[in-house]
């Protein structure tokens, strides 16, 4: 079974390293990004199963970054992490609001325990591996390619039909 790739985006080096170490010990393949730009570069280089992103970063907030990442990788799952939001609010309530607003899958308050981080990641992954997401993405891409091919063929047929008609009608 292939290990799941996890992208960790946080401007705090200590948080990134701690998350990466925890996820590596849990048999995931973590990649760190210190900024939104670096995260987007990583998304151009590799496909990730989950992105864990800080809500508040200096160059771009996590919600805007998530929207940009999803344009590149529409099937990526997400965990928004923040120590800035009201800790008195329940994580599930914040997660629900984020899901409705920006399609974030999960939310965790900082500081995040190792167990909570690993559990949150595992909850987002299909039970039988990353292949499910990759297979779905492949089916979507194949379908899209087939649709484009059919549209191109229809356009050629229409063009030929118009040319034939023009010759006939003179």
C-alpha positions in Angstrom: 0.0 0.0 0.0 1.3 3.4 -0.9 1.9 5.9 1.9 -0.4 9.0 1.8 1.3 12.3 0.9 0.5 15.1 3.4 1.4 18.8 2.8 1.9 20.9 5.9 1.7 24.6 5.5 2.6 26.8 8.4 4.8 29.9 8.8 6.1 28.6 12.2 9.0 26.2 11.6 8.6 24.5 15.0 4.9 23.6 14.2 5.8 22.3 10.7 8.6 20.1 12.0 6.5 18.7 14.9 3.6 17.9 12.5 6.0 16.4 10.0 7.7 14.2 12.6 4.4 13.0 14.0 3.0 12.2 10.6 6.2 10.4 9.5 6.0 8.2 12.7 2.4 7.4 11.7 3.7 6.2 8.3 2.6 9.1 6.2 4.8 11.1 3.7 4.8 14.7 5.0 6.1 17.6 3.0 6.6 21.0 4.6 5.9 24.5 3.1 6.7 27.7 5.0 4.5 30.0 2.9 1.6 30.0 0.5 3.8 30.4 -2.5 5.9 27.5 -1.4 2.8 25.4 -0.9 1.5 26.2 -4.4 4.9 25.2 -5.8 4.8 21.9 -4.0 1.3 21.3 -5.4 2.6 21.8 -8.9 5.3 19.2 -8.2 3.3 16.5 -6.5 -0.2 15.3 -5.7 -1.2 15.3 -2.0 -3.9 13.4 -0.2 -4.3 15.9 2.6 -3.2 19.5 3.2 -2.8 20.8 6.7 -2.7 24.6 6.7 -2.5 27.4 9.2 -5.4 29.7 9.2 -3.3 32.8 9.8 -0.1 33.3 7.8 1.6 36.5 6.8 1.4 36.3 3.1 -2.1 34.7 2.6 -4.7 33.3 5.0 -5.3 29.5 5.0 -8.8 29.8 3.4 -7.6 31.7 0.4 -4.6 29.3 0.0 -7.0 26.3 0.3 -9.1 27.7 -2.6 -6.0 28.1 -4.7 -4.7 24.6 -3.9 -8.1 23.1 -4.8 -7.8 24.7 -8.2 -4.7 22.6 -8.7 -5.8 19.5 -6.8 -9.6 19.3 -6.5 -9.6 16.0 -4.6 -7.3 17.1 -1.8 -8.7 16.8 1.7 -8.0 19.6 4.1 -7.4 20.4 7.8 -7.3 24.0 8.9 -5.3 24.7 12.1 -5.3 27.9 14.1 -4.5 29.2 17.6 -6.1 32.5 16.8 -9.8 31.5 16.7 -11.9 31.5 19.8 -10.9 28.4 21.8 -14.2 28.4 23.6 -15.9 27.3 20.4 -16.2 23.6 19.7 -13.8 22.3 17.0 -16.7 20.5 15.3 -18.8 23.7 15.1 -15.9 25.6 13.5 -15.2 22.7 11.2 -18.8 22.7 10.1 -18.8 26.4 9.4 -15.5 26.1 7.5 -16.9 23.2 5.4 -19.9 25.3 4.5 -17.9 28.4 3.7 -14.9 27.1 1.9 -15.2 23.3 1.9 -12.5 22.8 4.5 -12.8 19.2 5.8 -11.6 19.6 9.3 -10.5 22.1 11.9 -8.1 21.8 14.9 -7.2 24.3 17.6 -3.5 24.9 18.3 -1.8 23.5 20.1 -2.6 20.2 18.4 -1.7 16.9 20.1 0.0 14.2 18.1 -2.9 11.8 18.5 -5.4 14.4 17.4 -3.4 15.3 14.3 -3.0 11.7 13.2 -6.7 10.9 14.0 -7.8 13.9 12.0 -5.7 12.9 9.0 -6.9 9.3 9.1 -10.5 10.3 9.3 -10.1 12.1 5.9 -8.6 9.2 4.1 -10.5 6.4 2.5 -10.4 3.1 4.4 -8.6 1.2 1.7 -6.0 3.7 0.6 -5.2 6.6 -1.6 -5.9 4.6 -4.7 -9.6 5.4 -4.3 -8.9 9.1 -4.7 -6.4 8.6 -7.5 -8.8 6.2 -9.3 -11.6 8.8 -9.0 -9.3 11.5 -10.4 -8.2 9.2 -13.2 -11.8 8.5 -14.1 -12.7 12.2 -14.1 -9.6 13.0 -16.3 -10.5 10.2 -18.7 -14.1 11.3 -18.9 -12.9 14.9 -19.4 -10.5 13.8 -22.2 -13.3 11.8 -23.8 -15.6 14.8 -23.7 -13.0 17.0 -25.2 -12.3 14.5 -28.0 -16.0 14.1 -28.8 -16.4 17.9 -28.9 -13.5 18.2 -31.2 -14.8 15.5 -33.5 -18.3 17.1 -33.5 -16.7 20.5 -34.4 -14.8 18.9 -37.3 -17.9 17.1 -38.6 -19.9 20.4 -38.4 -17.1 22.3 -40.2 -17.0 19.6 -43.0 -20.8 19.7 -43.2 -20.7 23.5 -43.6 -18.0 23.3 -46.2 -19.9 20.6 -48.2 -23.0 22.6 -48.0 -21.3 25.8 -49.2 -19.8 23.9 -52.2 -23.2 22.5 -53.0 -25.1 25.8 -52.7 -22.3 27.5 -54.5 
